Amino acid sequence: MIDYEVQDGVAEILFNNAPVNAITEAFLDALIEAMDRARRDPAVRAVILSSGIPGRFCAGLDLPAFLRGTPADAHRVVGKIYVRISEAQSALGKPSIAAIGGAARGAGMSIAITCDMILAADHASFGYPEVDVGLLPAIHFHHLPRIVGRHRAFDLLFSGRSFDVTEAVSLGLVSRHVPEAELMAEARRTAAIFAAKSPTLMRLGKAAFLRAAAAGYHEGAESAVDLVSTVFGTEDCREGLSAFAEKRKPRWTGR
């Protein structure tokens, strides 16, 4: 599910859960372990998160598996996405780069935004489709309005529409637009710049940067986990997830 390799002081963590890198609890556990491995290794000075599957970064939650779970399962899985991944990034103490060369949706977006930088290639696309399948992209309620503004954030989060790399750059969600063929090379060049810096200064600086830039994130994440767990108990959530699994339009009941 997760491939891990270190080259020239840079750990490359590649998602490899065919066909679309759908997120399961086992996937999350493997990702957290890979990030912890990079944290523990003094030879690692920077980290790249990307995909080993062409055209896909991460499709978000494995919705059929999520549907089969209980509210307690939902709370645990969403807690790992919203809280544990963020904690692993904070504890990493090393710069991290998301290199996105394909579709990033839902929880895949949640993972990408925990990185310190996001590079995206020509065919990258983004979206928060949770509302269309009976869920809510609750963690993004906390940070997205700060980045793109309240009204543009509402558009993205409640329309469920997808958008391309050009719009993502214009909104400030992506650090840099990179030609498709150069994505990983550019990610490695950028990581090498960070890896050449003092590891002590990068660790202390990143911690200070996150305290300033992500103030209130933890409290917001806890509330977001609770909100998604509450939504999971509604009839409309079960209907949305069932409709997705059955490849049909949902019949919303309002309950």
C-alpha positions as CSV (number, residue, x, y, z in Angstrom):
1,M,0.0,0.0,0.0
2,I,2.9,2.3,0.8
3,D,6.3,2.2,-0.8
4,Y,9.2,3.8,1.1
5,E,12.7,4.6,-0.2
6,V,15.5,7.0,0.8
7,Q,17.7,8.7,-1.7
8,D,20.3,11.4,-1.0
9,G,18.7,12.3,2.4
10,V,15.2,12.4,1.0
11,A,12.5,9.9,2.0
12,E,10.0,9.2,-0.8
13,I,6.7,7.8,0.4
14,L,4.6,6.6,-2.5
15,F,1.0,5.6,-2.3
16,N,0.5,2.3,-4.1
17,N,-3.0,1.0,-3.4
18,A,-4.4,0.2,-6.8
19,P,-6.4,1.1,-8.6
20,V,-7.1,4.6,-7.2
21,N,-5.2,4.8,-3.8
22,A,-8.4,4.6,-1.9
23,I,-7.8,5.1,1.8
24,T,-8.4,2.3,4.3
25,E,-7.4,2.1,7.9
26,A,-4.6,-0.2,6.9
27,F,-3.4,2.4,4.4
28,L,-3.5,5.1,7.1
29,D,-1.5,2.9,9.5
30,A,1.1,2.2,6.9
31,L,1.4,5.9,6.0
32,I,1.8,7.0,9.6
33,E,4.4,4.3,10.1
34,A,6.3,5.5,7.0
35,M,6.3,9.1,8.3
36,D,7.4,7.9,11.7
37,R,10.2,5.9,10.1
38,A,11.4,9.1,8.3
39,R,11.2,11.0,11.6
40,R,13.4,8.5,13.4
41,D,16.1,8.3,10.6
42,P,18.7,11.0,11.1
43,A,19.9,10.5,7.5
44,V,16.5,11.8,6.3
45,R,16.4,15.5,5.9
46,A,13.2,16.0,3.8
47,V,10.2,13.9,2.7
48,I,8.2,13.6,-0.5
49,L,4.6,12.2,-0.5
50,S,3.5,11.1,-4.0
51,S,1.8,8.2,-5.8
52,G,3.2,5.2,-7.6
53,I,0.0,5.0,-9.7
54,P,-0.1,7.1,-12.8
55,G,-2.9,9.6,-13.0
56,R,-3.9,9.2,-9.3
57,F,-2.7,10.8,-6.2
58,C,-5.4,9.7,-3.8
59,A,-9.1,9.1,-4.4
60,G,-10.1,9.6,-0.8
61,L,-11.8,7.1,1.5
62,D,-12.6,3.6,0.4
63,L,-16.3,4.4,0.7
64,P,-17.7,0.8,0.4
65,A,-15.5,-0.2,3.3
66,F,-16.5,3.0,5.2
67,L,-20.1,2.1,4.7
68,R,-19.6,-1.3,6.2
69,G,-18.2,0.2,9.4
70,T,-19.8,1.3,12.6
71,P,-19.9,4.9,14.0
72,A,-17.0,3.9,16.2
73,D,-15.1,2.7,13.2
74,A,-15.9,6.0,11.4
75,H,-14.7,8.0,14.4
76,R,-11.4,6.1,14.5
77,V,-10.7,6.3,10.8
78,V,-11.5,10.0,10.4
79,G,-9.4,10.7,13.6
80,K,-6.4,9.1,11.9
81,I,-6.9,11.2,8.8
82,Y,-7.6,14.5,10.5
83,V,-5.5,14.2,13.7
84,R,-2.9,11.4,13.5
85,I,-1.6,12.3,10.0
86,S,-1.3,16.0,11.1
87,E,0.4,14.9,14.3
88,A,2.9,12.8,12.3
89,Q,3.6,15.7,10.1
90,S,4.2,18.0,13.1
91,A,6.4,15.5,14.8
92,L,8.4,14.9,11.6
93,G,10.6,17.9,12.2
94,K,11.6,17.8,8.5
95,P,10.1,19.6,5.4
96,S,7.5,17.6,3.5
97,I,6.4,18.0,-0.1
98,A,3.3,16.6,-1.7
99,A,3.9,15.9,-5.4
100,I,0.5,15.5,-7.1
101,G,0.4,14.2,-10.6
102,G,-3.2,13.1,-10.8
103,A,-6.6,13.2,-9.0
104,A,-6.7,14.2,-5.4
105,R,-10.1,14.0,-3.8
106,G,-11.7,14.2,-0.4
107,A,-9.4,12.6,2.3
108,G,-6.6,12.6,-0.3
109,M,-6.8,16.4,-0.1
110,S,-6.8,16.2,3.7
111,I,-3.5,14.3,3.5
112,A,-1.9,16.6,0.9
113,I,-2.7,19.8,2.9
114,T,-0.7,18.5,5.9
115,C,2.5,18.8,3.8
116,D,4.6,21.9,3.9
117,M,4.5,22.4,0.1
118,I,2.3,21.1,-2.7
119,L,3.7,20.7,-6.2
120,A,1.2,19.7,-8.9
121,A,1.6,18.6,-12.5
122,D,-0.5,19.4,-15.6
123,H,-3.0,16.6,-15.1
124,A,-3.5,17.1,-11.4
125,S,-7.1,17.8,-10.3
126,F,-8.6,18.5,-7.0
127,G,-12.0,18.4,-5.3
128,Y,-14.0,17.9,-2.1
129,P,-16.8,15.6,-3.3
130,E,-17.9,14.5,0.2
131,V,-21.2,16.3,0.2
132,D,-22.3,14.3,-2.9
133,V,-21.8,11.0,-1.1
134,G,-23.4,11.8,2.2
135,L,-20.3,13.1,4.1
136,L,-18.8,16.5,4.9
137,P,-15.2,17.7,4.3
138,A,-15.2,19.0,7.9
139,I,-11.5,19.5,8.4
140,H,-11.3,21.9,5.5
141,F,-13.9,24.1,7.2
142,H,-11.1,25.1,9.5
143,H,-8.2,25.9,7.2
144,L,-9.6,26.5,3.7
145,P,-11.4,29.9,4.4
146,R,-8.0,31.1,5.7
147,I,-6.3,30.2,2.4
148,V,-8.9,31.1,-0.3
149,G,-11.4,33.3,1.6
150,R,-14.8,32.4,3.0
151,H,-16.9,32.6,-0.1
152,R,-14.6,30.7,-2.4
153,A,-14.1,28.1,0.3
154,F,-17.9,27.6,0.5
155,D,-18.1,27.1,-3.3
156,L,-15.4,24.4,-3.3
157,L,-16.6,22.6,-0.1
158,F,-20.4,22.6,-0.8
159,S,-20.6,22.3,-4.6
160,G,-18.4,19.2,-4.6
161,R,-17.0,20.3,-8.0
162,S,-13.5,19.4,-9.2
163,F,-11.0,22.0,-10.3
164,D,-7.7,21.9,-12.2
165,V,-4.1,22.8,-11.3
166,T,-4.4,26.3,-12.7
167,E,-7.3,27.2,-10.4
168,A,-5.6,25.5,-7.5
169,V,-2.5,27.7,-8.0
170,S,-4.6,30.8,-8.3
171,L,-6.4,30.0,-5.1
172,G,-3.1,29.5,-3.2
173,L,-3.7,25.8,-2.6
174,V,-0.7,24.7,-4.6
175,S,2.8,26.0,-4.3
176,R,3.9,25.4,-7.8
177,H,2.6,24.1,-11.2
178,V,5.2,21.7,-12.7
179,P,5.2,20.1,-16.2
180,E,4.0,16.5,-16.0
181,A,7.3,14.9,-17.0
182,E,9.2,17.0,-14.4
183,L,7.1,16.5,-11.3
184,M,9.2,14.1,-9.4
185,A,12.5,15.6,-10.6
186,E,11.3,19.0,-9.4
187,A,10.1,17.5,-6.1
188,R,13.5,16.0,-5.6
189,R,15.3,19.2,-6.5
190,T,13.2,21.1,-4.0
191,A,13.7,18.5,-1.3
192,A,17.4,18.6,-1.9
193,I,17.4,22.4,-1.2
194,F,15.8,21.7,2.1
195,A,18.0,18.7,2.9
196,A,21.1,20.9,2.5
197,K,20.0,23.2,5.3
198,S,20.8,22.8,9.0
199,P,18.6,20.0,10.3
200,T,18.4,21.7,13.6
201,L,17.3,25.0,12.1
202,M,14.8,23.3,9.9
203,R,13.3,21.3,12.8
204,L,13.0,24.4,15.1
205,G,11.9,26.6,12.2
206,K,9.2,24.2,11.1
207,A,7.9,23.9,14.6
208,A,7.6,27.6,15.0
209,F,6.1,28.0,11.5
210,L,3.4,25.4,12.3
211,R,2.6,27.1,15.6
212,A,2.0,30.3,13.8
213,A,0.3,29.0,10.7
214,A,-1.8,26.3,12.1
215,A,-2.9,27.9,15.3
216,G,-6.1,26.2,16.5
217,Y,-5.8,23.3,14.0
218,H,-5.9,20.6,16.7
219,E,-9.0,21.9,18.3
220,G,-10.6,22.3,14.8
221,A,-9.6,18.8,13.9
222,E,-11.2,17.3,17.0
223,S,-14.4,19.1,16.3
224,A,-14.2,17.9,12.6
225,V,-13.9,14.3,13.7
226,D,-16.9,14.6,15.9
227,L,-18.9,16.2,13.1
228,V,-18.1,13.5,10.6
229,S,-19.0,10.9,13.2
230,T,-22.3,12.6,13.8
231,V,-23.0,12.8,10.0
232,F,-22.2,9.1,9.7
233,G,-25.1,8.3,11.9
234,T,-27.7,10.0,9.6
235,E,-29.9,8.3,7.1
236,D,-28.7,10.6,4.3
237,C,-25.1,9.6,4.9
238,R,-26.0,5.9,4.6
239,E,-28.0,6.6,1.5
240,G,-25.2,8.6,-0.1
241,L,-22.6,5.9,0.6
242,S,-25.0,3.2,-0.6
243,A,-25.7,5.1,-3.8
244,F,-22.0,5.5,-4.5
245,A,-21.4,1.8,-3.9
246,E,-24.4,0.9,-6.2
247,K,-23.4,3.5,-8.8
248,R,-26.7,5.3,-8.7
249,K,-28.0,8.8,-7.8
250,P,-28.8,9.2,-4.1
251,R,-32.4,9.6,-2.9
252,W,-32.0,12.1,-0.1
253,T,-34.5,11.9,2.7
254,G,-33.5,14.9,4.8
255,R,-33.0,12.6,7.8
